[in-house]
Amino acid sequence: MRDFAMDLVIAGLWVLALARVTRLVVADRLTDFLRIWAYRRSRGGETMLTYFVQCPWCVSMWLGLASSWVVFLLTGWDWWLYPLLSLAGSYAVGVFAENLEPEDDAEIEIVDDDQ
């Protein structure tokens, strides 16, 4: 029972870390340069790239798929559960972002100095 409880703690900590890294990519001022780069690369229009760097559902899915191997390495769970954990973690992060984030943090305003 103790091993299972520890496995759940590891999975829970991974979900929280996934939520933090997702927020770092899509909303924090520290990574504004990524969103500005995407906006300039798309020449100021709404493209898949600009949508992606602002979408916690999208970013958390790809980050979840890329990082959930850590949970399996630490817990010894069967590898066939990999996509299930990745997608479940992504869904949890999307729900967190939708319901716990303030509305004014959702988007940034980019002012183009060239005009």
VONU-554893 format. One record per atom (N, C-alpha, C): residue number from 1; atom name; x, y, z; residue in three letters. Coordinates in nm, 4 decimals. Layout:
N
<pt NUM,"CA",<X,Y,Z>,"ALA">,
...
end
This chain:
115
<pt 1,"N",<0.0833,-0.1204,0.0000>,"MET">,
<pt 1,"CA",<0.0000,0.0000,0.0000>,"MET">,
<pt 1,"C",<0.0866,0.1252,0.0000>,"MET">,
<pt 2,"N",<0.1976,0.1224,0.0736>,"ARG">,
<pt 2,"CA",<0.2866,0.2380,0.0814>,"ARG">,
<pt 2,"C",<0.3441,0.2715,-0.0553>,"ARG">,
<pt 3,"N",<0.3802,0.1701,-0.1343>,"ASP">,
<pt 3,"CA",<0.4341,0.1950,-0.2672>,"ASP">,
<pt 3,"C",<0.3312,0.2616,-0.3582>,"ASP">,
<pt 4,"N",<0.2072,0.2162,-0.3510>,"PHE">,
<pt 4,"CA",<0.1028,0.2746,-0.4332>,"PHE">,
<pt 4,"C",<0.0779,0.4204,-0.3944>,"PHE">,
<pt 5,"N",<0.0791,0.4493,-0.2654>,"ALA">,
<pt 5,"CA",<0.0606,0.5873,-0.2189>,"ALA">,
<pt 5,"C",<0.1750,0.6758,-0.2690>,"ALA">,
<pt 6,"N",<0.2966,0.6234,-0.2636>,"MET">,
<pt 6,"CA",<0.4112,0.7004,-0.3124>,"MET">,
<pt 6,"C",<0.4018,0.7217,-0.4635>,"MET">,
<pt 7,"N",<0.3545,0.6211,-0.5360>,"ASP">,
<pt 7,"CA",<0.3357,0.6360,-0.6806>,"ASP">,
<pt 7,"C",<0.2344,0.7463,-0.7116>,"ASP">,
<pt 8,"N",<0.1271,0.7522,-0.6331>,"LEU">,
<pt 8,"CA",<0.0273,0.8574,-0.6535>,"LEU">,
<pt 8,"C",<0.0833,0.9951,-0.6209>,"LEU">,
<pt 9,"N",<0.1682,1.0042,-0.5195>,"VAL">,
<pt 9,"CA",<0.2335,1.1316,-0.4864>,"VAL">,
<pt 9,"C",<0.3232,1.1750,-0.6020>,"VAL">,
<pt 10,"N",<0.3992,1.0815,-0.6571>,"ILE">,
<pt 10,"CA",<0.4874,1.1134,-0.7709>,"ILE">,
<pt 10,"C",<0.4040,1.1615,-0.8899>,"ILE">,
<pt 11,"N",<0.2959,1.0920,-0.9206>,"ALA">,
<pt 11,"CA",<0.2098,1.1330,-1.0324>,"ALA">,
<pt 11,"C",<0.1472,1.2696,-1.0056>,"ALA">,
<pt 12,"N",<0.1051,1.2938,-0.8829>,"GLY">,
<pt 12,"CA",<0.0481,1.4244,-0.8477>,"GLY">,
<pt 12,"C",<0.1493,1.5368,-0.8594>,"GLY">,
<pt 13,"N",<0.2709,1.5113,-0.8148>,"LEU">,
<pt 13,"CA",<0.3762,1.6127,-0.8275>,"LEU">,
<pt 13,"C",<0.4093,1.6390,-0.9738>,"LEU">,
<pt 14,"N",<0.4050,1.5353,-1.0558>,"TRP">,
<pt 14,"CA",<0.4288,1.5540,-1.1988>,"TRP">,
<pt 14,"C",<0.3196,1.6429,-1.2603>,"TRP">,
<pt 15,"N",<0.1941,1.6209,-1.2224>,"VAL">,
<pt 15,"CA",<0.0850,1.7034,-1.2756>,"VAL">,
<pt 15,"C",<0.1048,1.8493,-1.2343>,"VAL">,
<pt 16,"N",<0.1432,1.8724,-1.1095>,"LEU">,
<pt 16,"CA",<0.1678,2.0103,-1.0643>,"LEU">,
<pt 16,"C",<0.2854,2.0734,-1.1388>,"LEU">,
<pt 17,"N",<0.3905,1.9965,-1.1610>,"ALA">,
<pt 17,"CA",<0.5048,2.0474,-1.2377>,"ALA">,
<pt 17,"C",<0.4644,2.0755,-1.3820>,"ALA">,
<pt 18,"N",<0.3829,1.9887,-1.4399>,"LEU">,
<pt 18,"CA",<0.3323,2.0101,-1.5757>,"LEU">,
<pt 18,"C",<0.2499,2.1383,-1.5829>,"LEU">,
<pt 19,"N",<0.1682,2.1620,-1.4816>,"ALA">,
<pt 19,"CA",<0.0883,2.2848,-1.4775>,"ALA">,
<pt 19,"C",<0.1786,2.4075,-1.4693>,"ALA">,
<pt 20,"N",<0.2828,2.3998,-1.3902>,"ARG">,
<pt 20,"CA",<0.3730,2.5144,-1.3750>,"ARG">,
<pt 20,"C",<0.4484,2.5448,-1.5035>,"ARG">,
<pt 21,"N",<0.5016,2.4423,-1.5684>,"VAL">,
<pt 21,"CA",<0.5764,2.4636,-1.6927>,"VAL">,
<pt 21,"C",<0.4822,2.5120,-1.8031>,"VAL">,
<pt 22,"N",<0.3612,2.4595,-1.8064>,"THR">,
<pt 22,"CA",<0.2630,2.5057,-1.9046>,"THR">,
<pt 22,"C",<0.2331,2.6536,-1.8846>,"THR">,
<pt 23,"N",<0.2116,2.6943,-1.7612>,"ARG">,
<pt 23,"CA",<0.1866,2.8362,-1.7340>,"ARG">,
<pt 23,"C",<0.3073,2.9207,-1.7727>,"ARG">,
<pt 24,"N",<0.4252,2.8697,-1.7474>,"LEU">,
<pt 24,"CA",<0.5470,2.9413,-1.7851>,"LEU">,
<pt 24,"C",<0.5477,2.9686,-1.9350>,"LEU">,
<pt 25,"N",<0.5100,2.8709,-2.0141>,"VAL">,
<pt 25,"CA",<0.5117,2.8873,-2.1597>,"VAL">,
<pt 25,"C",<0.4000,2.9787,-2.2084>,"VAL">,
<pt 26,"N",<0.2787,2.9623,-2.1572>,"VAL">,
<pt 26,"CA",<0.1645,3.0335,-2.2166>,"VAL">,
<pt 26,"C",<0.1299,3.1672,-2.1529>,"VAL">,
<pt 27,"N",<0.1778,3.1967,-2.0318>,"ALA">,
<pt 27,"CA",<0.1270,3.3174,-1.9662>,"ALA">,
<pt 27,"C",<0.2294,3.4015,-1.8913>,"ALA">,
<pt 28,"N",<0.3378,3.3463,-1.8452>,"ASP">,
<pt 28,"CA",<0.4288,3.4238,-1.7610>,"ASP">,
<pt 28,"C",<0.5061,3.5288,-1.8398>,"ASP">,
<pt 29,"N",<0.5345,3.6380,-1.7741>,"ARG">,
<pt 29,"CA",<0.6103,3.7468,-1.8386>,"ARG">,
<pt 29,"C",<0.7508,3.7021,-1.8757>,"ARG">,
<pt 30,"N",<0.8042,3.6077,-1.8014>,"LEU">,
<pt 30,"CA",<0.9398,3.5593,-1.8260>,"LEU">,
<pt 30,"C",<0.9563,3.5037,-1.9677>,"LEU">,
<pt 31,"N",<0.8499,3.4498,-2.0219>,"THR">,
<pt 31,"CA",<0.8562,3.3922,-2.1563>,"THR">,
<pt 31,"C",<0.7752,3.4722,-2.2585>,"THR">,
<pt 32,"N",<0.7538,3.5993,-2.2319>,"ASP">,
<pt 32,"CA",<0.6877,3.6855,-2.3306>,"ASP">,
<pt 32,"C",<0.7610,3.6824,-2.4639>,"ASP">,
<pt 33,"N",<0.8932,3.6672,-2.4586>,"PHE">,
<pt 33,"CA",<0.9712,3.6664,-2.5823>,"PHE">,
<pt 33,"C",<0.9266,3.5537,-2.6759>,"PHE">,
<pt 34,"N",<0.8803,3.4407,-2.6228>,"LEU">,
<pt 34,"CA",<0.8310,3.3314,-2.7082>,"LEU">,
<pt 34,"C",<0.7043,3.3722,-2.7821>,"LEU">,
<pt 35,"N",<0.6130,3.4343,-2.7095>,"ARG">,
<pt 35,"CA",<0.4877,3.4760,-2.7717>,"ARG">,
<pt 35,"C",<0.5103,3.5917,-2.8697>,"ARG">,
<pt 36,"N",<0.6017,3.6815,-2.8360>,"ILE">,
<pt 36,"CA",<0.6346,3.7908,-2.9281>,"ILE">,
<pt 36,"C",<0.7004,3.7351,-3.0538>,"ILE">,
<pt 37,"N",<0.7908,3.6388,-3.0375>,"TRP">,
<pt 37,"CA",<0.8551,3.5752,-3.1525>,"TRP">,
<pt 37,"C",<0.7504,3.5093,-3.2425>,"TRP">,
<pt 38,"N",<0.6560,3.4374,-3.1821>,"ALA">,
<pt 38,"CA",<0.5514,3.3703,-3.2603>,"ALA">,
<pt 38,"C",<0.4660,3.4719,-3.3350>,"ALA">,
<pt 39,"N",<0.4326,3.5815,-3.2690>,"TYR">,
<pt 39,"CA",<0.3511,3.6857,-3.3313>,"TYR">,
<pt 39,"C",<0.4259,3.7480,-3.4505>,"TYR">,
<pt 40,"N",<0.5505,3.7791,-3.4315>,"ARG">,
<pt 40,"CA",<0.6290,3.8401,-3.5405>,"ARG">,
<pt 40,"C",<0.6527,3.7413,-3.6538>,"ARG">,
<pt 41,"N",<0.6757,3.6165,-3.6194>,"ARG">,
<pt 41,"CA",<0.6976,3.5139,-3.7220>,"ARG">,
<pt 41,"C",<0.5729,3.4970,-3.8079>,"ARG">,
<pt 42,"N",<0.4562,3.5167,-3.7489>,"SER">,
<pt 42,"CA",<0.3320,3.5024,-3.8243>,"SER">,
<pt 42,"C",<0.2875,3.6349,-3.8860>,"SER">,
<pt 43,"N",<0.3754,3.7343,-3.8807>,"ARG">,
<pt 43,"CA",<0.3506,3.8671,-3.9383>,"ARG">,
<pt 43,"C",<0.2248,3.9322,-3.8809>,"ARG">,
<pt 44,"N",<0.2035,3.9123,-3.7515>,"GLY">,
<pt 44,"CA",<0.0954,3.9794,-3.6816>,"GLY">,
<pt 44,"C",<-0.0412,3.9161,-3.6942>,"GLY">,
<pt 45,"N",<-0.0504,3.8075,-3.7676>,"GLY">,
<pt 45,"CA",<-0.1800,3.7431,-3.7856>,"GLY">,
<pt 45,"C",<-0.2035,3.6314,-3.6857>,"GLY">,
<pt 46,"N",<-0.3266,3.5856,-3.6816>,"GLU">,
<pt 46,"CA",<-0.3621,3.4715,-3.5964>,"GLU">,
<pt 46,"C",<-0.3303,3.3435,-3.6734>,"GLU">,
<pt 47,"N",<-0.2272,3.2738,-3.6297>,"THR">,
<pt 47,"CA",<-0.1864,3.1489,-3.6946>,"THR">,
<pt 47,"C",<-0.1885,3.0368,-3.5915>,"THR">,
<pt 48,"N",<-0.1624,2.9161,-3.6374>,"MET">,
<pt 48,"CA",<-0.1547,2.8027,-3.5448>,"MET">,
<pt 48,"C",<-0.0429,2.8243,-3.4430>,"MET">,
<pt 49,"N",<0.0672,2.8850,-3.4842>,"LEU">,
<pt 49,"CA",<0.1789,2.9089,-3.3931>,"LEU">,
<pt 49,"C",<0.1401,3.0069,-3.2833>,"LEU">,
<pt 50,"N",<0.0765,3.1173,-3.3187>,"THR">,
<pt 50,"CA",<0.0366,3.2137,-3.2164>,"THR">,
<pt 50,"C",<-0.0720,3.1559,-3.1263>,"THR">,
<pt 51,"N",<-0.1591,3.0748,-3.1835>,"TYR">,
<pt 51,"CA",<-0.2613,3.0079,-3.1019>,"TYR">,
<pt 51,"C",<-0.1957,2.9103,-3.0049>,"TYR">,
<pt 52,"N",<-0.1010,2.8317,-3.0537>,"PHE">,
<pt 52,"CA",<-0.0359,2.7292,-2.9724>,"PHE">,
<pt 52,"C",<0.0356,2.7875,-2.8513>,"PHE">,
<pt 53,"N",<0.1093,2.8953,-2.8684>,"VAL">,
<pt 53,"CA",<0.1872,2.9496,-2.7560>,"VAL">,
<pt 53,"C",<0.1001,3.0199,-2.6530>,"VAL">,
<pt 54,"N",<-0.0306,3.0296,-2.6785>,"GLN">,
<pt 54,"CA",<-0.1217,3.0896,-2.5820>,"GLN">,
<pt 54,"C",<-0.2262,2.9907,-2.5293>,"GLN">,
<pt 55,"N",<-0.2185,2.8654,-2.5713>,"CYS">,
<pt 55,"CA",<-0.3215,2.7665,-2.5382>,"CYS">,
<pt 55,"C",<-0.2696,2.6655,-2.4354>,"CYS">,
<pt 56,"N",<-0.3152,2.6735,-2.3100>,"PRO">,
<pt 56,"CA",<-0.2674,2.5779,-2.2104>,"PRO">,
<pt 56,"C",<-0.3093,2.4343,-2.2396>,"PRO">,
<pt 57,"N",<-0.4228,2.4153,-2.3060>,"TRP">,
<pt 57,"CA",<-0.4658,2.2799,-2.3413>,"TRP">,
<pt 57,"C",<-0.3666,2.2185,-2.4401>,"TRP">,
<pt 58,"N",<-0.3239,2.2962,-2.5389>,"CYS">,
<pt 58,"CA",<-0.2312,2.2456,-2.6414>,"CYS">,
<pt 58,"C",<-0.0921,2.2211,-2.5837>,"CYS">,
<pt 59,"N",<-0.0404,2.3213,-2.5159>,"VAL">,
<pt 59,"CA",<0.0955,2.3117,-2.4622>,"VAL">,
<pt 59,"C",<0.1062,2.1986,-2.3609>,"VAL">,
<pt 60,"N",<0.0063,2.1844,-2.2744>,"SER">,
<pt 60,"CA",<0.0144,2.0793,-2.1724>,"SER">,
<pt 60,"C",<0.0074,1.9395,-2.2339>,"SER">,
<pt 61,"N",<-0.0621,1.9253,-2.3455>,"MET">,
<pt 61,"CA",<-0.0674,1.7939,-2.4094>,"MET">,
<pt 61,"C",<0.0712,1.7527,-2.4587>,"MET">,
<pt 62,"N",<0.1387,1.8438,-2.5288>,"TRP">,
<pt 62,"CA",<0.2707,1.8098,-2.5829>,"TRP">,
<pt 62,"C",<0.3746,1.7985,-2.4726>,"TRP">,
<pt 63,"N",<0.3684,1.8862,-2.3740>,"LEU">,
<pt 63,"CA",<0.4618,1.8742,-2.2614>,"LEU">,
<pt 63,"C",<0.4351,1.7470,-2.1813>,"LEU">,
<pt 64,"N",<0.3089,1.7101,-2.1670>,"GLY">,
<pt 64,"CA",<0.2745,1.5862,-2.0972>,"GLY">,
<pt 64,"C",<0.3283,1.4642,-2.1690>,"GLY">,
<pt 65,"N",<0.3112,1.4597,-2.2997>,"LEU">,
<pt 65,"CA",<0.3647,1.3476,-2.3776>,"LEU">,
<pt 65,"C",<0.5169,1.3418,-2.3708>,"LEU">,
<pt 66,"N",<0.5795,1.4593,-2.3649>,"ALA">,
<pt 66,"CA",<0.7262,1.4639,-2.3615>,"ALA">,
<pt 66,"C",<0.7851,1.4353,-2.2234>,"ALA">,
<pt 67,"N",<0.7068,1.4528,-2.1178>,"SER">,
<pt 67,"CA",<0.7658,1.4438,-1.9841>,"SER">,
<pt 67,"C",<0.7122,1.3328,-1.8950>,"SER">,
<pt 68,"N",<0.6045,1.2671,-1.9313>,"SER">,
<pt 68,"CA",<0.5473,1.1684,-1.8398>,"SER">,
<pt 68,"C",<0.6330,1.0431,-1.8250>,"SER">,
<pt 69,"N",<0.7342,1.0283,-1.9083>,"TRP">,
<pt 69,"CA",<0.8253,0.9148,-1.8937>,"TRP">,
<pt 69,"C",<0.8923,0.9160,-1.7561>,"TRP">,
<pt 70,"N",<0.9061,1.0353,-1.6977>,"VAL">,
<pt 70,"CA",<0.9686,1.0459,-1.5658>,"VAL">,
<pt 70,"C",<0.8882,0.9689,-1.4616>,"VAL">,
<pt 71,"N",<0.7567,0.9806,-1.4679>,"VAL">,
<pt 71,"CA",<0.6706,0.9091,-1.3738>,"VAL">,
<pt 71,"C",<0.6910,0.7587,-1.3876>,"VAL">,
<pt 72,"N",<0.6979,0.7112,-1.5105>,"PHE">,
<pt 72,"CA",<0.7137,0.5676,-1.5331>,"PHE">,
<pt 72,"C",<0.8513,0.5191,-1.4894>,"PHE">,
<pt 73,"N",<0.9503,0.6023,-1.5059>,"LEU">,
<pt 73,"CA",<1.0856,0.5679,-1.4613>,"LEU">,
<pt 73,"C",<1.0911,0.5551,-1.3092>,"LEU">,
<pt 74,"N",<1.0224,0.6444,-1.2392>,"LEU">,
<pt 74,"CA",<1.0252,0.6456,-1.0925>,"LEU">,
<pt 74,"C",<0.9310,0.5437,-1.0285>,"LEU">,
<pt 75,"N",<0.8226,0.5102,-1.0961>,"THR">,
<pt 75,"CA",<0.7227,0.4238,-1.0332>,"THR">,
<pt 75,"C",<0.7282,0.2784,-1.0790>,"THR">,
<pt 76,"N",<0.7793,0.2550,-1.1981>,"GLY">,
<pt 76,"CA",<0.7806,0.1191,-1.2504>,"GLY">,
<pt 76,"C",<0.6471,0.0750,-1.3079>,"GLY">,
<pt 77,"N",<0.5574,0.1690,-1.3354>,"TRP">,
<pt 77,"CA",<0.4280,0.1359,-1.3951>,"TRP">,
<pt 77,"C",<0.4483,0.0768,-1.5341>,"TRP">,
<pt 78,"N",<0.3484,0.0041,-1.5806>,"ASP">,
<pt 78,"CA",<0.3539,-0.0533,-1.7147>,"ASP">,
<pt 78,"C",<0.3513,0.0582,-1.8187>,"ASP">,
<pt 79,"N",<0.4317,0.0417,-1.9237>,"TRP">,
<pt 79,"CA",<0.4470,0.1461,-2.0243>,"TRP">,
<pt 79,"C",<0.3217,0.1675,-2.1091>,"TRP">,
<pt 80,"N",<0.2321,0.0697,-2.1133>,"TRP">,
<pt 80,"CA",<0.1108,0.0893,-2.1932>,"TRP">,
<pt 80,"C",<0.0211,0.1973,-2.1332>,"TRP">,
<pt 81,"N",<0.0465,0.2352,-2.0067>,"LEU">,
<pt 81,"CA",<-0.0302,0.3432,-1.9428>,"LEU">,
<pt 81,"C",<0.0217,0.4826,-1.9811>,"LEU">,
<pt 82,"N",<0.1332,0.4875,-2.0520>,"TYR">,
<pt 82,"CA",<0.1989,0.6142,-2.0865>,"TYR">,
<pt 82,"C",<0.1043,0.7154,-2.1521>,"TYR">,
<pt 83,"N",<0.0355,0.6790,-2.2600>,"PRO">,
<pt 83,"CA",<-0.0534,0.7793,-2.3208>,"PRO">,
<pt 83,"C",<-0.1690,0.8188,-2.2296>,"PRO">,
<pt 84,"N",<-0.2168,0.7257,-2.1490>,"LEU">,
<pt 84,"CA",<-0.3275,0.7585,-2.0585>,"LEU">,
<pt 84,"C",<-0.2849,0.8610,-1.9540>,"LEU">,
<pt 85,"N",<-0.1685,0.8412,-1.8932>,"LEU">,
<pt 85,"CA",<-0.1204,0.9376,-1.7947>,"LEU">,
<pt 85,"C",<-0.0921,1.0726,-1.8596>,"LEU">,
<pt 86,"N",<-0.0299,1.0704,-1.9762>,"SER">,
<pt 86,"CA",<0.0017,1.1955,-2.0458>,"SER">,
<pt 86,"C",<-0.1230,1.2769,-2.0753>,"SER">,
<pt 87,"N",<-0.2242,1.2114,-2.1293>,"LEU">,
<pt 87,"CA",<-0.3471,1.2821,-2.1649>,"LEU">,
<pt 87,"C",<-0.4277,1.3218,-2.0418>,"LEU">,
<pt 88,"N",<-0.4276,1.2380,-1.9390>,"ALA">,
<pt 88,"CA",<-0.4988,1.2722,-1.8155>,"ALA">,
<pt 88,"C",<-0.4327,1.3909,-1.7465>,"ALA">,
<pt 89,"N",<-0.3005,1.3927,-1.7436>,"GLY">,
<pt 89,"CA",<-0.2283,1.5070,-1.6855>,"GLY">,
<pt 89,"C",<-0.2555,1.6342,-1.7632>,"GLY">,
<pt 90,"N",<-0.2565,1.6230,-1.8953>,"SER">,
<pt 90,"CA",<-0.2856,1.7381,-1.9799>,"SER">,
<pt 90,"C",<-0.4257,1.7910,-1.9537>,"SER">,
<pt 91,"N",<-0.5212,1.7008,-1.9402>,"TYR">,
<pt 91,"CA",<-0.6591,1.7428,-1.9144>,"TYR">,
<pt 91,"C",<-0.6689,1.8146,-1.7799>,"TYR">,
<pt 92,"N",<-0.6031,1.7603,-1.6783>,"ALA">,
<pt 92,"CA",<-0.6053,1.8248,-1.5465>,"ALA">,
<pt 92,"C",<-0.5468,1.9650,-1.5544>,"ALA">,
<pt 93,"N",<-0.4373,1.9810,-1.6261>,"VAL">,
<pt 93,"CA",<-0.3754,2.1130,-1.6403>,"VAL">,
<pt 93,"C",<-0.4677,2.2079,-1.7152>,"VAL">,
<pt 94,"N",<-0.5346,2.1602,-1.8193>,"GLY">,
<pt 94,"CA",<-0.6299,2.2441,-1.8919>,"GLY">,
<pt 94,"C",<-0.7432,2.2910,-1.8032>,"GLY">,
<pt 95,"N",<-0.7950,2.2019,-1.7211>,"VAL">,
<pt 95,"CA",<-0.9027,2.2390,-1.6287>,"VAL">,
<pt 95,"C",<-0.8511,2.3388,-1.5253>,"VAL">,
<pt 96,"N",<-0.7300,2.3156,-1.4732>,"PHE">,
<pt 96,"CA",<-0.6705,2.4110,-1.3787>,"PHE">,
<pt 96,"C",<-0.6598,2.5489,-1.4427>,"PHE">,
<pt 97,"N",<-0.6067,2.5530,-1.5644>,"ALA">,
<pt 97,"CA",<-0.5847,2.6805,-1.6325>,"ALA">,
<pt 97,"C",<-0.7159,2.7522,-1.6599>,"ALA">,
<pt 98,"N",<-0.8168,2.6770,-1.6960>,"GLU">,
<pt 98,"CA",<-0.9459,2.7370,-1.7298>,"GLU">,
<pt 98,"C",<-1.0195,2.7898,-1.6067>,"GLU">,
<pt 99,"N",<-1.0055,2.7210,-1.4951>,"ASN">,
<pt 99,"CA",<-1.0852,2.7546,-1.3777>,"ASN">,
<pt 99,"C",<-1.0099,2.8268,-1.2674>,"ASN">,
<pt 100,"N",<-0.8790,2.8215,-1.2666>,"LEU">,
<pt 100,"CA",<-0.8032,2.8812,-1.1574>,"LEU">,
<pt 100,"C",<-0.7214,3.0034,-1.1969>,"LEU">,
<pt 101,"N",<-0.7033,3.0252,-1.3258>,"GLU">,
<pt 101,"CA",<-0.6240,3.1380,-1.3725>,"GLU">,
<pt 101,"C",<-0.7101,3.2634,-1.3834>,"GLU">,
<pt 102,"N",<-0.6533,3.3788,-1.3484>,"PRO">,
<pt 102,"CA",<-0.7286,3.5033,-1.3672>,"PRO">,
<pt 102,"C",<-0.7462,3.5338,-1.5157>,"PRO">,
<pt 103,"N",<-0.8574,3.5956,-1.5505>,"GLU">,
<pt 103,"CA",<-0.8888,3.6252,-1.6899>,"GLU">,
<pt 103,"C",<-0.7879,3.7194,-1.7552>,"GLU">,
<pt 104,"N",<-0.7370,3.8168,-1.6816>,"ASP">,
<pt 104,"CA",<-0.6473,3.9155,-1.7420>,"ASP">,
<pt 104,"C",<-0.5101,3.8596,-1.7730>,"ASP">,
<pt 105,"N",<-0.4759,3.7422,-1.7236>,"ASP">,
<pt 105,"CA",<-0.3482,3.6789,-1.7540>,"ASP">,
<pt 105,"C",<-0.3543,3.5936,-1.8798>,"ASP">,
<pt 106,"N",<-0.4717,3.5731,-1.9326>,"ALA">,
<pt 106,"CA",<-0.4896,3.4766,-2.0411>,"ALA">,
<pt 106,"C",<-0.4197,3.5176,-2.1698>,"ALA">,
<pt 107,"N",<-0.4138,3.6455,-2.2006>,"GLU">,
<pt 107,"CA",<-0.3547,3.6894,-2.3257>,"GLU">,
<pt 107,"C",<-0.2646,3.8090,-2.3008>,"GLU">,
<pt 108,"N",<-0.1653,3.8240,-2.3876>,"ILE">,
<pt 108,"CA",<-0.0785,3.9405,-2.3794>,"ILE">,
<pt 108,"C",<-0.1096,4.0316,-2.4973>,"ILE">,
<pt 109,"N",<-0.0786,4.1570,-2.4802>,"GLU">,
<pt 109,"CA",<-0.0964,4.2531,-2.5894>,"GLU">,
<pt 109,"C",<0.0411,4.2859,-2.6429>,"GLU">,
<pt 110,"N",<0.0586,4.2704,-2.7732>,"ILE">,
<pt 110,"CA",<0.1865,4.2975,-2.8360>,"ILE">,
<pt 110,"C",<0.1742,4.4260,-2.9142>,"ILE">,
<pt 111,"N",<0.2581,4.5215,-2.8806>,"VAL">,
<pt 111,"CA",<0.2591,4.6496,-2.9504>,"VAL">,
<pt 111,"C",<0.3775,4.6480,-3.0462>,"VAL">,
<pt 112,"N",<0.3484,4.6640,-3.1741>,"ASP">,
<pt 112,"CA",<0.4531,4.6615,-3.2746>,"ASP">,
<pt 112,"C",<0.5135,4.8014,-3.2862>,"ASP">,
<pt 113,"N",<0.6414,4.8129,-3.2559>,"ASP">,
<pt 113,"CA",<0.7115,4.9411,-3.2597>,"ASP">,
<pt 113,"C",<0.7397,4.9901,-3.4010>,"ASP">,
<pt 114,"N",<0.7255,4.9043,-3.5001>,"ASP">,
<pt 114,"CA",<0.7584,4.9403,-3.6374>,"ASP">,
<pt 114,"C",<0.6546,5.0338,-3.6990>,"ASP">,
<pt 115,"N",<0.5387,5.0431,-3.6427>,"GLN">,
<pt 115,"CA",<0.4329,5.1251,-3.7046>,"GLN">,
<pt 115,"C",<0.4341,5.2656,-3.6521>,"GLN">,
end
